[in-house]
């Protein structure tokens, strides 16, 4: 499976979080209950992975500094 990283804007991310928070209060019966459960699990896992990926990217960006006095890159952490 190809792991292609894509950006998502904050509004889309917020919309997904609102959907995730609303799903538990939707009334379901019969097979719909299991379908909604699987949807909630998938959405929660996706949001968690997106948050993790964004945090790691922020750490990578912050960890690279340029030392202009020596014309070299200094990598910290990551």
C-alpha positions as CSV (number, residue, x, y, z in Angstrom):
1,X,0.0,0.0,0.0
2,X,1.3,3.4,-1.0
3,X,1.6,5.8,1.9
4,X,1.0,9.2,0.2
5,X,0.8,12.1,2.6
6,X,-1.7,14.7,1.8
7,X,-2.5,18.0,3.5
8,X,-6.0,18.8,5.0
9,X,-7.0,22.3,5.9
10,X,-8.2,23.1,9.5
11,X,-11.9,23.5,8.5
12,X,-12.1,20.1,6.9
13,X,-10.3,18.6,10.0
14,X,-12.8,20.4,12.3
15,X,-15.7,19.0,10.2
16,X,-14.4,15.5,10.6
17,X,-14.1,15.9,14.3
18,X,-17.7,17.2,14.6
19,X,-19.0,14.2,12.6
20,X,-17.0,11.9,14.8
21,X,-18.5,13.5,17.9
22,X,-22.0,13.4,16.5
23,X,-22.0,9.7,15.5
24,X,-22.5,8.2,19.0
25,X,-25.8,10.0,19.4
26,X,-27.4,8.7,16.2
27,X,-30.1,6.2,16.9
28,X,-29.6,2.9,15.2
29,X,-31.4,-0.5,15.1
30,X,-30.4,-3.9,13.9
31,X,-27.6,-4.2,11.4
32,X,-27.3,-0.4,11.3
33,X,-25.8,-0.5,14.8
34,X,-22.8,-2.6,13.7
35,X,-22.3,-0.5,10.6
36,X,-22.3,2.8,12.6
37,X,-19.9,1.2,15.1
38,X,-17.5,0.3,12.3
39,X,-17.8,3.8,10.8
40,X,-17.0,5.4,14.2
41,X,-14.0,3.1,14.7
42,X,-12.6,3.9,11.2
43,X,-13.2,7.6,11.5
44,X,-11.6,7.8,15.0
45,X,-8.6,5.9,13.8
46,X,-8.3,8.1,10.8
47,X,-8.5,11.3,12.9
48,X,-6.0,9.9,15.4
49,X,-3.5,9.1,12.5
50,X,-4.0,12.5,10.9
51,X,-3.3,14.3,14.3
52,X,-0.2,12.1,14.8
53,X,1.1,12.8,11.2
54,X,0.5,16.5,11.6
55,X,2.3,16.6,15.0
56,X,5.3,14.7,13.6
57,X,5.5,17.0,10.6
58,X,5.5,20.1,12.9
59,X,8.3,18.5,14.9
60,X,10.3,17.9,11.8
61,X,9.9,21.4,10.6
62,X,10.8,22.9,14.0
63,X,13.8,20.6,14.4
64,X,15.7,21.9,11.3
65,X,17.7,25.1,11.9
66,X,20.2,26.8,9.6
67,X,23.5,28.0,11.1
68,X,24.3,31.0,8.8
69,X,27.7,31.5,10.5
70,X,28.9,28.1,9.3
71,X,26.6,27.6,6.3
72,X,25.4,24.3,7.7
73,X,22.2,22.7,8.8
74,X,21.7,21.7,12.4
75,X,19.2,18.9,13.0
76,X,17.7,18.6,16.5
77,X,15.5,15.8,17.6
78,X,13.2,14.0,15.0
